[in-house]
Amino acid sequence: MTRSDEDYIEAVKKHSPASTREVAEEVGVTRQGADYRLRKLESEGQVRSERIGNSLAWFLSK
C-alpha cells in the first residue's frame, strides 16, 4: 500500500510540531522513508521544518 501525501500532511497536523519519528509511526513507514517524503513536501511548500534544539520539527505551511 502506498501512502499519499495527504497521509503525511495529516500526521504533521495531528502531532504539530511533529517529529519525523512521530510521522513515520503514524503513517507506518520507516523514519528514513518519512524524512524523504517530508523533505519532498517541504520543497513543494506543503510543510516546513524548524530545528528545535537537536531535533527537527515539522509544521504545516501557512
mmCIF file as Biopython writes it, N, C-alpha, C and O atoms, coordinates in Angstrom:
data_model
#
loop_
_atom_site.group_PDB
_atom_site.id
_atom_site.type_symbol
_atom_site.label_atom_id
_atom_site.label_alt_id
_atom_site.label_comp_id
_atom_site.label_asym_id
_atom_site.label_entity_id
_atom_site.label_seq_id
_atom_site.pdbx_PDB_ins_code
_atom_site.Cartn_x
_atom_site.Cartn_y
_atom_site.Cartn_z
_atom_site.occupancy
_atom_site.B_iso_or_equiv
_atom_site.auth_seq_id
_atom_site.auth_asym_id
_atom_site.pdbx_PDB_model_num
ATOM 1   N N  . MET A ? 1  ? 0.841  -1.175 0.000  1.0 0.0 1  A 1 
ATOM 2   C CA . MET A ? 1  ? 0.000  0.000  0.000  1.0 0.0 1  A 1 
ATOM 3   C C  . MET A ? 1  ? 0.891  1.245  0.000  1.0 0.0 1  A 1 
ATOM 4   O O  . MET A ? 1  ? 1.824  1.351  0.796  1.0 0.0 1  A 1 
ATOM 5   N N  . THR A ? 2  ? 0.600  2.154  -0.874 1.0 0.0 2  A 1 
ATOM 6   C CA . THR A ? 2  ? 1.375  3.387  -0.894 1.0 0.0 2  A 1 
ATOM 7   C C  . THR A ? 2  ? 0.680  4.430  -0.026 1.0 0.0 2  A 1 
ATOM 8   O O  . THR A ? 2  ? -0.544 4.462  0.093  1.0 0.0 2  A 1 
ATOM 9   N N  . ARG A ? 3  ? 1.482  5.251  0.557  1.0 0.0 3  A 1 
ATOM 10  C CA . ARG A ? 3  ? 0.956  6.314  1.406  1.0 0.0 3  A 1 
ATOM 11  C C  . ARG A ? 3  ? 0.862  7.582  0.563  1.0 0.0 3  A 1 
ATOM 12  O O  . ARG A ? 3  ? 1.769  7.889  -0.210 1.0 0.0 3  A 1 
ATOM 13  N N  . SER A ? 4  ? -0.218 8.299  0.713  1.0 0.0 4  A 1 
ATOM 14  C CA . SER A ? 4  ? -0.383 9.526  -0.051 1.0 0.0 4  A 1 
ATOM 15  C C  . SER A ? 4  ? 0.230  10.703 0.707  1.0 0.0 4  A 1 
ATOM 16  O O  . SER A ? 4  ? 0.460  10.644 1.914  1.0 0.0 4  A 1 
ATOM 17  N N  . ASP A ? 5  ? 0.483  11.757 -0.037 1.0 0.0 5  A 1 
ATOM 18  C CA . ASP A ? 5  ? 0.984  12.971 0.594  1.0 0.0 5  A 1 
ATOM 19  C C  . ASP A ? 5  ? 0.025  13.427 1.689  1.0 0.0 5  A 1 
ATOM 20  O O  . ASP A ? 5  ? 0.451  13.948 2.720  1.0 0.0 5  A 1 
ATOM 21  N N  . GLU A ? 6  ? -1.259 13.230 1.461  1.0 0.0 6  A 1 
ATOM 22  C CA . GLU A ? 6  ? -2.261 13.645 2.446  1.0 0.0 6  A 1 
ATOM 23  C C  . GLU A ? 6  ? -2.075 12.918 3.777  1.0 0.0 6  A 1 
ATOM 24  O O  . GLU A ? 6  ? -2.316 13.499 4.836  1.0 0.0 6  A 1 
ATOM 25  N N  . ASP A ? 7  ? -1.647 11.644 3.735  1.0 0.0 7  A 1 
ATOM 26  C CA . ASP A ? 7  ? -1.379 10.903 4.972  1.0 0.0 7  A 1 
ATOM 27  C C  . ASP A ? 7  ? -0.283 11.591 5.782  1.0 0.0 7  A 1 
ATOM 28  O O  . ASP A ? 7  ? -0.381 11.703 7.004  1.0 0.0 7  A 1 
ATOM 29  N N  . TYR A ? 8  ? 0.754  12.047 5.097  1.0 0.0 8  A 1 
ATOM 30  C CA . TYR A ? 8  ? 1.866  12.719 5.772  1.0 0.0 8  A 1 
ATOM 31  C C  . TYR A ? 8  ? 1.423  14.074 6.314  1.0 0.0 8  A 1 
ATOM 32  O O  . TYR A ? 8  ? 1.771  14.443 7.435  1.0 0.0 8  A 1 
ATOM 33  N N  . ILE A ? 9  ? 0.662  14.806 5.524  1.0 0.0 9  A 1 
ATOM 34  C CA . ILE A ? 9  ? 0.183  16.117 5.950  1.0 0.0 9  A 1 
ATOM 35  C C  . ILE A ? 9  ? -0.721 15.974 7.173  1.0 0.0 9  A 1 
ATOM 36  O O  . ILE A ? 9  ? -0.623 16.762 8.114  1.0 0.0 9  A 1 
ATOM 37  N N  . GLU A ? 10 ? -1.593 14.980 7.162  1.0 0.0 10 A 1 
ATOM 38  C CA . GLU A ? 10 ? -2.476 14.745 8.314  1.0 0.0 10 A 1 
ATOM 39  C C  . GLU A ? 10 ? -1.678 14.370 9.562  1.0 0.0 10 A 1 
ATOM 40  O O  . GLU A ? 10 ? -2.022 14.794 10.665 1.0 0.0 10 A 1 
ATOM 41  N N  . ALA A ? 11 ? -0.623 13.584 9.398  1.0 0.0 11 A 1 
ATOM 42  C CA . ALA A ? 11 ? 0.215  13.205 10.541 1.0 0.0 11 A 1 
ATOM 43  C C  . ALA A ? 11 ? 0.922  14.426 11.121 1.0 0.0 11 A 1 
ATOM 44  O O  . ALA A ? 11 ? 1.021  14.566 12.340 1.0 0.0 11 A 1 
ATOM 45  N N  . VAL A ? 12 ? 1.411  15.306 10.256 1.0 0.0 12 A 1 
ATOM 46  C CA . VAL A ? 12 ? 2.054  16.540 10.730 1.0 0.0 12 A 1 
ATOM 47  C C  . VAL A ? 12 ? 1.022  17.389 11.464 1.0 0.0 12 A 1 
ATOM 48  O O  . VAL A ? 12 ? 1.304  17.933 12.532 1.0 0.0 12 A 1 
ATOM 49  N N  . LYS A ? 13 ? -0.158 17.500 10.896 1.0 0.0 13 A 1 
ATOM 50  C CA . LYS A ? 13 ? -1.227 18.293 11.514 1.0 0.0 13 A 1 
ATOM 51  C C  . LYS A ? 13 ? -1.596 17.734 12.890 1.0 0.0 13 A 1 
ATOM 52  O O  . LYS A ? 13 ? -1.774 18.496 13.839 1.0 0.0 13 A 1 
ATOM 53  N N  . LYS A ? 14 ? -1.709 16.436 12.999 1.0 0.0 14 A 1 
ATOM 54  C CA . LYS A ? 14 ? -2.107 15.785 14.253 1.0 0.0 14 A 1 
ATOM 55  C C  . LYS A ? 14 ? -1.076 15.992 15.359 1.0 0.0 14 A 1 
ATOM 56  O O  . LYS A ? 14 ? -1.447 16.213 16.511 1.0 0.0 14 A 1 
ATOM 57  N N  . HIS A ? 15 ? 0.206  15.925 15.027 1.0 0.0 15 A 1 
ATOM 58  C CA . HIS A ? 15 ? 1.269  15.973 16.034 1.0 0.0 15 A 1 
ATOM 59  C C  . HIS A ? 15 ? 1.989  17.320 16.106 1.0 0.0 15 A 1 
ATOM 60  O O  . HIS A ? 15 ? 2.943  17.461 16.870 1.0 0.0 15 A 1 
ATOM 61  N N  . SER A ? 16 ? 1.557  18.300 15.336 1.0 0.0 16 A 1 
ATOM 62  C CA . SER A ? 16 ? 2.288  19.559 15.185 1.0 0.0 16 A 1 
ATOM 63  C C  . SER A ? 16 ? 2.623  20.197 16.531 1.0 0.0 16 A 1 
ATOM 64  O O  . SER A ? 16 ? 1.731  20.395 17.355 1.0 0.0 16 A 1 
ATOM 65  N N  . PRO A ? 17 ? 3.887  20.520 16.765 1.0 0.0 17 A 1 
ATOM 66  C CA . PRO A ? 17 ? 5.027  20.229 15.894 1.0 0.0 17 A 1 
ATOM 67  C C  . PRO A ? 17 ? 5.353  18.738 15.918 1.0 0.0 17 A 1 
ATOM 68  O O  . PRO A ? 17 ? 5.431  18.130 16.986 1.0 0.0 17 A 1 
ATOM 69  N N  . ALA A ? 18 ? 5.538  18.166 14.760 1.0 0.0 18 A 1 
ATOM 70  C CA . ALA A ? 18 ? 5.727  16.719 14.629 1.0 0.0 18 A 1 
ATOM 71  C C  . ALA A ? 18 ? 7.184  16.374 14.383 1.0 0.0 18 A 1 
ATOM 72  O O  . ALA A ? 18 ? 7.866  17.031 13.597 1.0 0.0 18 A 1 
ATOM 73  N N  . SER A ? 19 ? 7.650  15.348 15.055 1.0 0.0 19 A 1 
ATOM 74  C CA . SER A ? 19 ? 8.987  14.831 14.753 1.0 0.0 19 A 1 
ATOM 75  C C  . SER A ? 19 ? 8.870  13.879 13.568 1.0 0.0 19 A 1 
ATOM 76  O O  . SER A ? 19 ? 7.786  13.380 13.265 1.0 0.0 19 A 1 
ATOM 77  N N  . THR A ? 20 ? 9.980  13.636 12.910 1.0 0.0 20 A 1 
ATOM 78  C CA . THR A ? 20 ? 9.995  12.684 11.804 1.0 0.0 20 A 1 
ATOM 79  C C  . THR A ? 20 ? 9.567  11.310 12.304 1.0 0.0 20 A 1 
ATOM 80  O O  . THR A ? 20 ? 8.844  10.595 11.610 1.0 0.0 20 A 1 
ATOM 81  N N  . ARG A ? 21 ? 10.002 10.941 13.488 1.0 0.0 21 A 1 
ATOM 82  C CA . ARG A ? 21 ? 9.637  9.648  14.072 1.0 0.0 21 A 1 
ATOM 83  C C  . ARG A ? 21 ? 8.130  9.544  14.283 1.0 0.0 21 A 1 
ATOM 84  O O  . ARG A ? 21 ? 7.532  8.512  13.977 1.0 0.0 21 A 1 
ATOM 85  N N  . GLU A ? 22 ? 7.514  10.599 14.800 1.0 0.0 22 A 1 
ATOM 86  C CA . GLU A ? 22 ? 6.064  10.581 15.013 1.0 0.0 22 A 1 
ATOM 87  C C  . GLU A ? 22 ? 5.312  10.409 13.698 1.0 0.0 22 A 1 
ATOM 88  O O  . GLU A ? 22 ? 4.350  9.645  13.620 1.0 0.0 22 A 1 
ATOM 89  N N  . VAL A ? 23 ? 5.753  11.117 12.679 1.0 0.0 23 A 1 
ATOM 90  C CA . VAL A ? 23 ? 5.106  10.998 11.368 1.0 0.0 23 A 1 
ATOM 91  C C  . VAL A ? 23 ? 5.287  9.584  10.826 1.0 0.0 23 A 1 
ATOM 92  O O  . VAL A ? 23 ? 4.340  8.987  10.314 1.0 0.0 23 A 1 
ATOM 93  N N  . ALA A ? 24 ? 6.496  9.050  10.938 1.0 0.0 24 A 1 
ATOM 94  C CA . ALA A ? 24 ? 6.771  7.696  10.446 1.0 0.0 24 A 1 
ATOM 95  C C  . ALA A ? 24 ? 5.872  6.676  11.132 1.0 0.0 24 A 1 
ATOM 96  O O  . ALA A ? 24 ? 5.306  5.805  10.471 1.0 0.0 24 A 1 
ATOM 97  N N  . GLU A ? 25 ? 5.736  6.776  12.443 1.0 0.0 25 A 1 
ATOM 98  C CA . GLU A ? 25 ? 4.893  5.840  13.189 1.0 0.0 25 A 1 
ATOM 99  C C  . GLU A ? 25 ? 3.427  5.988  12.805 1.0 0.0 25 A 1 
ATOM 100 O O  . GLU A ? 25 ? 2.718  4.992  12.662 1.0 0.0 25 A 1 
ATOM 101 N N  . GLU A ? 26 ? 2.976  7.212  12.638 1.0 0.0 26 A 1 
ATOM 102 C CA . GLU A ? 26 ? 1.578  7.473  12.283 1.0 0.0 26 A 1 
ATOM 103 C C  . GLU A ? 26 ? 1.240  6.923  10.894 1.0 0.0 26 A 1 
ATOM 104 O O  . GLU A ? 26 ? 0.170  6.351  10.685 1.0 0.0 26 A 1 
ATOM 105 N N  . VAL A ? 27 ? 2.164  7.104  9.954  1.0 0.0 27 A 1 
ATOM 106 C CA . VAL A ? 27 ? 1.918  6.695  8.567  1.0 0.0 27 A 1 
ATOM 107 C C  . VAL A ? 27 ? 2.250  5.217  8.352  1.0 0.0 27 A 1 
ATOM 108 O O  . VAL A ? 27 ? 1.709  4.579  7.448  1.0 0.0 27 A 1 
ATOM 109 N N  . GLY A ? 28 ? 3.140  4.680  9.185  1.0 0.0 28 A 1 
ATOM 110 C CA . GLY A ? 28 ? 3.503  3.271  9.064  1.0 0.0 28 A 1 
ATOM 111 C C  . GLY A ? 28 ? 4.649  3.014  8.110  1.0 0.0 28 A 1 
ATOM 112 O O  . GLY A ? 28 ? 4.645  2.036  7.362  1.0 0.0 28 A 1 
ATOM 113 N N  . VAL A ? 29 ? 5.638  3.910  8.143  1.0 0.0 29 A 1 
ATOM 114 C CA . VAL A ? 29 ? 6.833  3.766  7.307  1.0 0.0 29 A 1 
ATOM 115 C C  . VAL A ? 29 ? 8.070  3.921  8.183  1.0 0.0 29 A 1 
ATOM 116 O O  . VAL A ? 29 ? 7.964  4.226  9.371  1.0 0.0 29 A 1 
ATOM 117 N N  . THR A ? 30 ? 9.246  3.708  7.589  1.0 0.0 30 A 1 
ATOM 118 C CA . THR A ? 30 ? 10.485 3.918  8.325  1.0 0.0 30 A 1 
ATOM 119 C C  . THR A ? 30 ? 10.723 5.408  8.525  1.0 0.0 30 A 1 
ATOM 120 O O  . THR A ? 30 ? 10.146 6.239  7.823  1.0 0.0 30 A 1 
ATOM 121 N N  . ARG A ? 31 ? 11.577 5.736  9.486  1.0 0.0 31 A 1 
ATOM 122 C CA . ARG A ? 31 ? 11.934 7.140  9.706  1.0 0.0 31 A 1 
ATOM 123 C C  . ARG A ? 31 ? 12.570 7.729  8.459  1.0 0.0 31 A 1 
ATOM 124 O O  . ARG A ? 31 ? 12.303 8.875  8.097  1.0 0.0 31 A 1 
ATOM 125 N N  . GLN A ? 32 ? 13.416 6.937  7.800  1.0 0.0 32 A 1 
ATOM 126 C CA . GLN A ? 32 ? 14.078 7.407  6.584  1.0 0.0 32 A 1 
ATOM 127 C C  . GLN A ? 32 ? 13.062 7.671  5.473  1.0 0.0 32 A 1 
ATOM 128 O O  . GLN A ? 32 ? 13.180 8.649  4.734  1.0 0.0 32 A 1 
ATOM 129 N N  . GLY A ? 33 ? 12.071 6.796  5.363  1.0 0.0 33 A 1 
ATOM 130 C CA . GLY A ? 33 ? 11.028 6.992  4.354  1.0 0.0 33 A 1 
ATOM 131 C C  . GLY A ? 33 ? 10.212 8.241  4.618  1.0 0.0 33 A 1 
ATOM 132 O O  . GLY A ? 33 ? 9.882  8.986  3.696  1.0 0.0 33 A 1 
ATOM 133 N N  . ALA A ? 34 ? 9.887  8.467  5.885  1.0 0.0 34 A 1 
ATOM 134 C CA . ALA A ? 34 ? 9.134  9.663  6.252  1.0 0.0 34 A 1 
ATOM 135 C C  . ALA A ? 34 ? 9.963  10.917 5.997  1.0 0.0 34 A 1 
ATOM 136 O O  . ALA A ? 34 ? 9.441  11.919 5.508  1.0 0.0 34 A 1 
ATOM 137 N N  . ASP A ? 35 ? 11.253 10.866 6.328  1.0 0.0 35 A 1 
ATOM 138 C CA . ASP A ? 35 ? 12.130 12.013 6.113  1.0 0.0 35 A 1 
ATOM 139 C C  . ASP A ? 35 ? 12.178 12.385 4.634  1.0 0.0 35 A 1 
ATOM 140 O O  . ASP A ? 35 ? 12.097 13.562 4.282  1.0 0.0 35 A 1 
ATOM 141 N N  . TYR A ? 36 ? 12.309 11.386 3.778  1.0 0.0 36 A 1 
ATOM 142 C CA . TYR A ? 36 ? 12.362 11.625 2.331  1.0 0.0 36 A 1 
ATOM 143 C C  . TYR A ? 36 ? 11.080 12.313 1.855  1.0 0.0 36 A 1 
ATOM 144 O O  . TYR A ? 36 ? 11.131 13.310 1.134  1.0 0.0 36 A 1 
ATOM 145 N N  . ARG A ? 37 ? 9.931  11.768 2.267  1.0 0.0 37 A 1 
ATOM 146 C CA . ARG A ? 37 ? 8.653  12.325 1.801  1.0 0.0 37 A 1 
ATOM 147 C C  . ARG A ? 37 ? 8.404  13.707 2.391  1.0 0.0 37 A 1 
ATOM 148 O O  . ARG A ? 37 ? 7.891  14.586 1.698  1.0 0.0 37 A 1 
ATOM 149 N N  . LEU A ? 38 ? 8.760  13.915 3.665  1.0 0.0 38 A 1 
ATOM 150 C CA . LEU A ? 38 ? 8.569  15.224 4.283  1.0 0.0 38 A 1 
ATOM 151 C C  . LEU A ? 38 ? 9.433  16.287 3.608  1.0 0.0 38 A 1 
ATOM 152 O O  . LEU A ? 38 ? 8.988  17.419 3.421  1.0 0.0 38 A 1 
ATOM 153 N N  . ARG A ? 39 ? 10.649 15.935 3.247  1.0 0.0 39 A 1 
ATOM 154 C CA . ARG A ? 39 ? 11.512 16.902 2.552  1.0 0.0 39 A 1 
ATOM 155 C C  . ARG A ? 39 ? 10.957 17.233 1.169  1.0 0.0 39 A 1 
ATOM 156 O O  . ARG A ? 39 ? 11.068 18.369 0.709  1.0 0.0 39 A 1 
ATOM 157 N N  . LYS A ? 40 ? 10.359 16.241 0.507  1.0 0.0 40 A 1 
ATOM 158 C CA . LYS A ? 40 ? 9.703  16.480 -0.782 1.0 0.0 40 A 1 
ATOM 159 C C  . LYS A ? 40 ? 8.532  17.445 -0.593 1.0 0.0 40 A 1 
ATOM 160 O O  . LYS A ? 40 ? 8.378  18.396 -1.359 1.0 0.0 40 A 1 
ATOM 161 N N  . LEU A ? 41 ? 7.713  17.201 0.423  1.0 0.0 41 A 1 
ATOM 162 C CA . LEU A ? 41 ? 6.587  18.080 0.708  1.0 0.0 41 A 1 
ATOM 163 C C  . LEU A ? 41 ? 7.056  19.482 1.090  1.0 0.0 41 A 1 
ATOM 164 O O  . LEU A ? 41 ? 6.400  20.472 0.766  1.0 0.0 41 A 1 
ATOM 165 N N  . GLU A ? 42 ? 8.187  19.559 1.774  1.0 0.0 42 A 1 
ATOM 166 C CA . GLU A ? 42 ? 8.741  20.869 2.133  1.0 0.0 42 A 1 
ATOM 167 C C  . GLU A ? 42 ? 9.167  21.622 0.875  1.0 0.0 42 A 1 
ATOM 168 O O  . GLU A ? 42 ? 8.937  22.827 0.770  1.0 0.0 42 A 1 
ATOM 169 N N  . SER A ? 43 ? 9.780  20.931 -0.072 1.0 0.0 43 A 1 
ATOM 170 C CA . SER A ? 43 ? 10.215 21.587 -1.314 1.0 0.0 43 A 1 
ATOM 171 C C  . SER A ? 43 ? 9.023  22.068 -2.139 1.0 0.0 43 A 1 
ATOM 172 O O  . SER A ? 43 ? 9.155  22.987 -2.948 1.0 0.0 43 A 1 
ATOM 173 N N  . GLU A ? 44 ? 7.865  21.449 -1.935 1.0 0.0 44 A 1 
ATOM 174 C CA . GLU A ? 44 ? 6.634  21.843 -2.631 1.0 0.0 44 A 1 
ATOM 175 C C  . GLU A ? 44 ? 5.845  22.897 -1.855 1.0 0.0 44 A 1 
ATOM 176 O O  . GLU A ? 44 ? 4.821  23.384 -2.334 1.0 0.0 44 A 1 
ATOM 177 N N  . GLY A ? 45 ? 6.324  23.252 -0.649 1.0 0.0 45 A 1 
ATOM 178 C CA . GLY A ? 45 ? 5.659  24.268 0.152  1.0 0.0 45 A 1 
ATOM 179 C C  . GLY A ? 45 ? 4.482  23.774 0.975  1.0 0.0 45 A 1 
ATOM 180 O O  . GLY A ? 45 ? 3.714  24.584 1.494  1.0 0.0 45 A 1 
ATOM 181 N N  . GLN A ? 46 ? 4.322  22.456 1.107  1.0 0.0 46 A 1 
ATOM 182 C CA . GLN A ? 46 ? 3.203  21.893 1.862  1.0 0.0 46 A 1 
ATOM 183 C C  . GLN A ? 46 ? 3.459  21.900 3.369  1.0 0.0 46 A 1 
ATOM 184 O O  . GLN A ? 46 ? 2.550  22.157 4.158  1.0 0.0 46 A 1 
ATOM 185 N N  . VAL A ? 47 ? 4.698  21.619 3.760  1.0 0.0 47 A 1 
ATOM 186 C CA . VAL A ? 47 ? 5.095  21.614 5.165  1.0 0.0 47 A 1 
ATOM 187 C C  . VAL A ? 47 ? 6.394  22.401 5.294  1.0 0.0 47 A 1 
ATOM 188 O O  . VAL A ? 47 ? 7.057  22.701 4.301  1.0 0.0 47 A 1 
ATOM 189 N N  . ARG A ? 48 ? 6.742  22.726 6.525  1.0 0.0 48 A 1 
ATOM 190 C CA . ARG A ? 48 ? 8.019  23.397 6.772  1.0 0.0 48 A 1 
ATOM 191 C C  . ARG A ? 48 ? 8.673  22.740 7.976  1.0 0.0 48 A 1 
ATOM 192 O O  . ARG A ? 48 ? 8.005  22.147 8.822  1.0 0.0 48 A 1 
ATOM 193 N N  . SER A ? 49 ? 9.985  22.859 8.034  1.0 0.0 49 A 1 
ATOM 194 C CA . SER A ? 49 ? 10.713 22.283 9.161  1.0 0.0 49 A 1 
ATOM 195 C C  . SER A ? 49 ? 11.422 23.386 9.922  1.0 0.0 49 A 1 
ATOM 196 O O  . SER A ? 49 ? 11.745 24.441 9.377  1.0 0.0 49 A 1 
ATOM 197 N N  . GLU A ? 50 ? 11.654 23.113 11.190 1.0 0.0 50 A 1 
ATOM 198 C CA . GLU A ? 50 ? 12.366 24.053 12.055 1.0 0.0 50 A 1 
ATOM 199 C C  . GLU A ? 50 ? 13.191 23.245 13.037 1.0 0.0 50 A 1 
ATOM 200 O O  . GLU A ? 50 ? 12.707 22.283 13.634 1.0 0.0 50 A 1 
ATOM 201 N N  . ARG A ? 51 ? 14.432 23.643 13.195 1.0 0.0 51 A 1 
ATOM 202 C CA . ARG A ? 51 ? 15.307 22.972 14.147 1.0 0.0 51 A 1 
ATOM 203 C C  . ARG A ? 51 ? 14.979 23.504 15.534 1.0 0.0 51 A 1 
ATOM 204 O O  . ARG A ? 51 ? 15.029 24.710 15.775 1.0 0.0 51 A 1 
ATOM 205 N N  . ILE A ? 52 ? 14.644 22.594 16.442 1.0 0.0 52 A 1 
ATOM 206 C CA . ILE A ? 52 ? 14.374 22.943 17.839 1.0 0.0 52 A 1 
ATOM 207 C C  . ILE A ? 52 ? 15.354 22.136 18.672 1.0 0.0 52 A 1 
ATOM 208 O O  . ILE A ? 52 ? 15.186 20.930 18.850 1.0 0.0 52 A 1 
ATOM 209 N N  . GLY A ? 53 ? 16.379 22.808 19.179 1.0 0.0 53 A 1 
ATOM 210 C CA . GLY A ? 53 ? 17.455 22.103 19.872 1.0 0.0 53 A 1 
ATOM 211 C C  . GLY A ? 53 ? 18.154 21.189 18.890 1.0 0.0 53 A 1 
ATOM 212 O O  . GLY A ? 53 ? 18.612 21.635 17.838 1.0 0.0 53 A 1 
ATOM 213 N N  . ASN A ? 54 ? 18.240 19.914 19.227 1.0 0.0 54 A 1 
ATOM 214 C CA . ASN A ? 54 ? 18.866 18.937 18.341 1.0 0.0 54 A 1 
ATOM 215 C C  . ASN A ? 54 ? 17.859 18.235 17.438 1.0 0.0 54 A 1 
ATOM 216 O O  . ASN A ? 54 ? 18.233 17.374 16.642 1.0 0.0 54 A 1 
ATOM 217 N N  . SER A ? 55 ? 16.595 18.595 17.556 1.0 0.0 55 A 1 
ATOM 218 C CA . SER A ? 55 ? 15.543 17.900 16.817 1.0 0.0 55 A 1 
ATOM 219 C C  . SER A ? 55 ? 15.010 18.749 15.674 1.0 0.0 55 A 1 
ATOM 220 O O  . SER A ? 55 ? 15.073 19.978 15.701 1.0 0.0 55 A 1 
ATOM 221 N N  . LEU A ? 56 ? 14.485 18.060 14.670 1.0 0.0 56 A 1 
ATOM 222 C CA . LEU A ? 56 ? 13.835 18.721 13.545 1.0 0.0 56 A 1 
ATOM 223 C C  . LEU A ? 56 ? 12.335 18.555 13.735 1.0 0.0 56 A 1 
ATOM 224 O O  . LEU A ? 56 ? 11.840 17.434 13.852 1.0 0.0 56 A 1 
ATOM 225 N N  . ALA A ? 57 ? 11.612 19.670 13.765 1.0 0.0 57 A 1 
ATOM 226 C CA . ALA A ? 57 ? 10.162 19.636 13.944 1.0 0.0 57 A 1 
ATOM 227 C C  . ALA A ? 57 ? 9.494  20.042 12.642 1.0 0.0 57 A 1 
ATOM 228 O O  . ALA A ? 57 ? 9.987  20.906 11.917 1.0 0.0 57 A 1 
ATOM 229 N N  . TRP A ? 58 ? 8.365  19.406 12.355 1.0 0.0 58 A 1 
ATOM 230 C CA . TRP A ? 58 ? 7.610  19.655 11.130 1.0 0.0 58 A 1 
ATOM 231 C C  . TRP A ? 58 ? 6.300  20.346 11.465 1.0 0.0 58 A 1 
ATOM 232 O O  . TRP A ? 58 ? 5.633  20.005 12.442 1.0 0.0 58 A 1 
ATOM 233 N N  . PHE A ? 59 ? 5.939  21.326 10.635 1.0 0.0 59 A 1 
ATOM 234 C CA . PHE A ? 59 ? 4.719  22.103 10.785 1.0 0.0 59 A 1 
ATOM 235 C C  . PHE A ? 59 ? 4.046  22.204 9.427  1.0 0.0 59 A 1 
ATOM 236 O O  . PHE A ? 59 ? 4.696  22.048 8.394  1.0 0.0 59 A 1 
ATOM 237 N N  . LEU A ? 60 ? 2.742  22.464 9.428  1.0 0.0 60 A 1 
ATOM 238 C CA . LEU A ? 60 ? 2.066  22.773 8.174  1.0 0.0 60 A 1 
ATOM 239 C C  . LEU A ? 60 ? 2.508  24.153 7.729  1.0 0.0 60 A 1 
ATOM 240 O O  . LEU A ? 60 ? 2.709  25.041 8.557  1.0 0.0 60 A 1 
ATOM 241 N N  . SER A ? 61 ? 2.657  24.338 6.443  1.0 0.0 61 A 1 
ATOM 242 C CA . SER A ? 61 ? 2.977  25.662 5.919  1.0 0.0 61 A 1 
ATOM 243 C C  . SER A ? 61 ? 1.741  26.534 6.031  1.0 0.0 61 A 1 
ATOM 244 O O  . SER A ? 61 ? 0.611  26.051 5.967  1.0 0.0 61 A 1 
ATOM 245 N N  . LYS A ? 62 ? 1.974  27.800 6.197  1.0 0.0 62 A 1 
ATOM 246 C CA . LYS A ? 62 ? 0.840  28.725 6.327  1.0 0.0 62 A 1 
ATOM 247 C C  . LYS A ? 62 ? 0.390  29.214 4.983  1.0 0.0 62 A 1 
ATOM 248 O O  . LYS A ? 62 ? -0.553 30.000 4.896  1.0 0.0 62 A 1 
#
